[in-house]
């Protein structure tokens, strides 16, 4: 305040000498610099907070939970026949952009990869060969996951990210079978915070995708999903009401959007566990294609608490000299060992510069990449381009009213219908209704197939009508276009796709 008055007094002096405007600009620049210094001070405070020493038992507990869930996930893939029926039986696999070169191995090798994935999950839970186990798990799951985009699920993408993120931490130094020699007694706070940030991104971005008229006004796709819920289920009387649909629609939106406040603001965090638990348990009952995802999200909530707030962990965690269980450094003399000597410093891992840069780049990608679909020329919700890897969870529903492919002989004009089910499975058929790129890929597959049978240069057409979010059926692609010859670029408008009608 004193400096401001002094500057204003100096401005009056400059005004008398005819240099008022120069002084005004100078004062304004100094004010901007002070504001920037104020912001930089907060940034330095946040950076210092990230590298405070905290107790690592919460992260150790999450490591155990995550590892066991991932081992179970590998067993689920084996039980549902993902390798044989999902990857090896179909005559075509719909590839992600740029991954057309990636192909599955033979059945024995794929089962070996699946077994390695499950074993890696157990090693992560045990804290043995931890970093190797994290990377082997993430790479094996990614190899299976990236084979076929028809099986894309946000939670599988999240599991891969969590496996990679764990490899950057020292979560194996707590609640593990790792040998005690060389263990750290505390962790820098950022090792727990990066998981909090990742889960908040999942919640918040999932909420942003719901900010559209279908969700706000038409209560879609919740209405369609609830209507398809089996009436024989014991929860049907609770879900199949207008009130329940409203609660699921607007309650889910508010919970996602307010997740940063509810999970990071300490006074409300404990009470927020009630709606989060209800939200995830309801999802586990309504949706039959999300597997263990609701339970992983439910268990991940422990990451937002301190060790002292979790009674079960507090029993396991012996007080570490120099570090409180809340994460704040203990004051001098707090150690019970001696009141006259200073408490020894906790053993905390040093964070190398390259790791800071990698994590900064990782979160920059996580914050920006989900928005790419809004800058592409084709409508994301209708064409499916830019939809994956964006945390767009349960924001639309589709049902196929009609899907017919025909092969036209260029020599005699004969038209032959195609049995789509003999080439792909049901999940892949549904994917063609969600992603127009898969329609074109299937058409090219049909052209090549009939060419090997003696019909080169065949024309492939399709008539696909899709019901989107409860609307009347609409044509997805132009039924008069040879889909085997169309080209695709994410940066060019696709003229063979029928525009969406609101």
TAMO-V529281 format. One record per pair of residues at least 12 apart in sequence whose C-alpha atoms are under 7 Angstrom apart, sorted by sequence separation. I is the first residue (numbers start at 1). J is the second residue. If there is no record, write none. Layout:
[[I:J] [I:J]]
This chain:
[[11:23] [373:385] [405:417] [406:418] [464:476] [11:24] [120:133] [226:239] [227:240] [281:294] [373:386] [405:418] [447:460] [464:477] [120:134] [226:240] [280:294] [321:335] [372:386] [373:387] [481:496] [120:136] [121:137] [463:479] [120:137] [308:325] [443:460] [462:479] [142:160] [280:298] [307:325] [308:326] [461:479] [478:496] [141:160] [306:325] [307:326] [370:389] [461:480] [477:496] [478:497] [7:27] [117:137] [306:326] [370:390] [461:481] [477:497] [478:498] [277:298] [322:343] [461:482] [476:497] [477:498] [138:160] [169:191] [223:245] [321:343] [322:344] [460:482] [461:483] [476:498] [117:140] [222:245] [321:344] [322:345] [323:346] [459:482] [460:483] [475:498] [117:141] [321:345] [322:346] [460:484] [138:163] [321:346] [459:484] [137:163] [138:164] [320:346] [83:110] [113:140] [222:249] [135:163] [134:163] [135:164] [134:164] [219:249] [134:166] [135:167] [134:167] [400:433] [433:466] [131:167] [447:484] [74:114] [443:483] [444:484] [263:304] [443:484] [130:172] [74:117] [104:147] [210:253] [440:483] [74:118] [103:147] [440:484] [102:147] [127:172] [207:253] [409:455] [71:118] [410:457] [70:118] [71:119] [410:458] [127:176] [128:177] [207:256] [208:257] [409:458] [410:459] [71:121] [126:176] [127:177] [128:178] [206:256] [207:257] [384:434] [385:435] [408:458] [409:459] [70:121] [71:122] [126:177] [127:178] [383:434] [384:435] [407:458] [408:459] [95:147] [204:256] [383:435] [384:436] [407:459] [408:460] [68:121] [95:148] [96:149] [203:256] [204:257] [383:436] [407:460] [67:121] [68:122] [94:148] [95:149] [406:460] [407:461] [67:122] [93:148] [94:149] [204:259] [406:461] [94:150] [203:259] [405:461] [406:462] [67:124] [68:125] [405:462] [67:125] [404:462] [405:463] [200:259] [404:463] [64:124] [65:125] [200:260] [403:463] [404:464] [63:124] [64:125] [403:464] [63:125] [64:126] [402:464] [403:465] [402:465] [401:465] [400:465] [401:466] [400:466] [401:467] [399:466] [400:467] [398:466] [399:467] [398:467] [399:468] [398:468] [397:468] [398:469] [397:469] [401:473] [396:469] [196:303] [63:171] [196:304] [60:171] [192:303] [59:171] [60:172] [60:174] [61:175] [376:490] [377:491] [56:171] [60:175] [376:491] [377:492] [378:493] [377:493] [378:494] [57:174] [56:174] [57:175] [382:500] [56:186] [55:186] [56:187] [54:186] [55:187] [53:186] [54:187] [59:192] [53:187] [54:188] [53:188] [54:189] [185:320] [52:188] [53:189] [51:188] [52:189] [50:188] [51:189] [155:293] [50:189] [51:190] [50:190] [186:346] [188:348] [185:346] [186:347] [187:348] [185:347] [186:348] [187:349] [184:347] [185:348] [184:348] [184:349] [221:395] [221:396] [221:397] [209:392] [206:391] [210:395] [205:391] [206:392] [206:393] [202:391] [154:389] [154:391] [62:300] [58:302] [59:303] [58:303] [224:469] [224:470] [221:469] [58:307] [220:469] [57:307] [55:307] [57:313] [57:317] [55:323] [54:323] [53:323] [55:325] [54:325] [54:326] [55:327] [54:327] [53:327] [54:328] [53:328] [53:329] [150:427] [150:428] [150:431] [53:348] [92:423] [91:423] [92:424] [90:423] [91:424] [90:424] [90:425] [94:438]]
